[in-house]
Amino acid sequence: MKLWIVDAEASDADIEAGCRAAEALIASRGFTVEAAYAAVLARTGRERFDRRAAKAWDDAEDAAFGVCYGEGDDWPDDAVLVPADQA
């Protein structure tokens, strides 16, 4: 599964770099992007979910934004990491 950042107010090159960082972080935690995303969806739906997989997604989103926008938390409020097919 490829990732993308929607409502990013950033260049495609910056978004791609951020998404590569997110994918790498998720893989480094031992999860697939699909598993991490499924965990976040389950958490949102108040279903049972793998906490470590959801945490990997949350951290991956922060990593993607850090690469895309620079370190810190001055990111667009509406920016969201999503599967590319939902962008």
DAHU-V922927 format. One record per pair of residues at least 6 apart in sequence whose C-alpha atoms are under 7 Angstrom apart, sorted by the first residue. I is the first residue (numbers start at 1). J is the second residue. If there is no record, write none. Layout:
# DAHU-V922927
i=I j=J
i=I j=J
This chain:
# DAHU-V922927
i=1 j=33
i=1 j=34
i=1 j=83
i=2 j=83
i=2 j=84
i=3 j=19
i=3 j=81
i=3 j=82
i=3 j=83
i=3 j=84
i=4 j=15
i=4 j=19
i=4 j=81
i=4 j=82
i=4 j=83
i=4 j=84
i=4 j=87
i=5 j=15
i=5 j=79
i=5 j=80
i=5 j=81
i=5 j=82
i=6 j=79
i=6 j=80
i=6 j=81
i=6 j=87
i=7 j=78
i=7 j=79
i=7 j=80
i=8 j=76
i=8 j=79
i=14 j=68
i=15 j=68
i=17 j=67
i=17 j=68
i=18 j=63
i=18 j=64
i=18 j=65
i=18 j=67
i=18 j=68
i=19 j=64
i=21 j=63
i=21 j=64
i=22 j=60
i=22 j=61
i=22 j=63
i=22 j=64
i=23 j=33
i=25 j=60
i=26 j=32
i=26 j=33
i=26 j=56
i=26 j=57
i=26 j=60
i=29 j=56
i=31 j=53
i=35 j=53
i=36 j=53
i=36 j=54
i=36 j=56
i=36 j=57
i=37 j=57
i=39 j=49
i=39 j=50
i=39 j=53
i=39 j=54
i=40 j=54
i=42 j=48
i=42 j=49
i=43 j=49
i=61 j=81
i=65 j=75
i=66 j=72
i=69 j=75
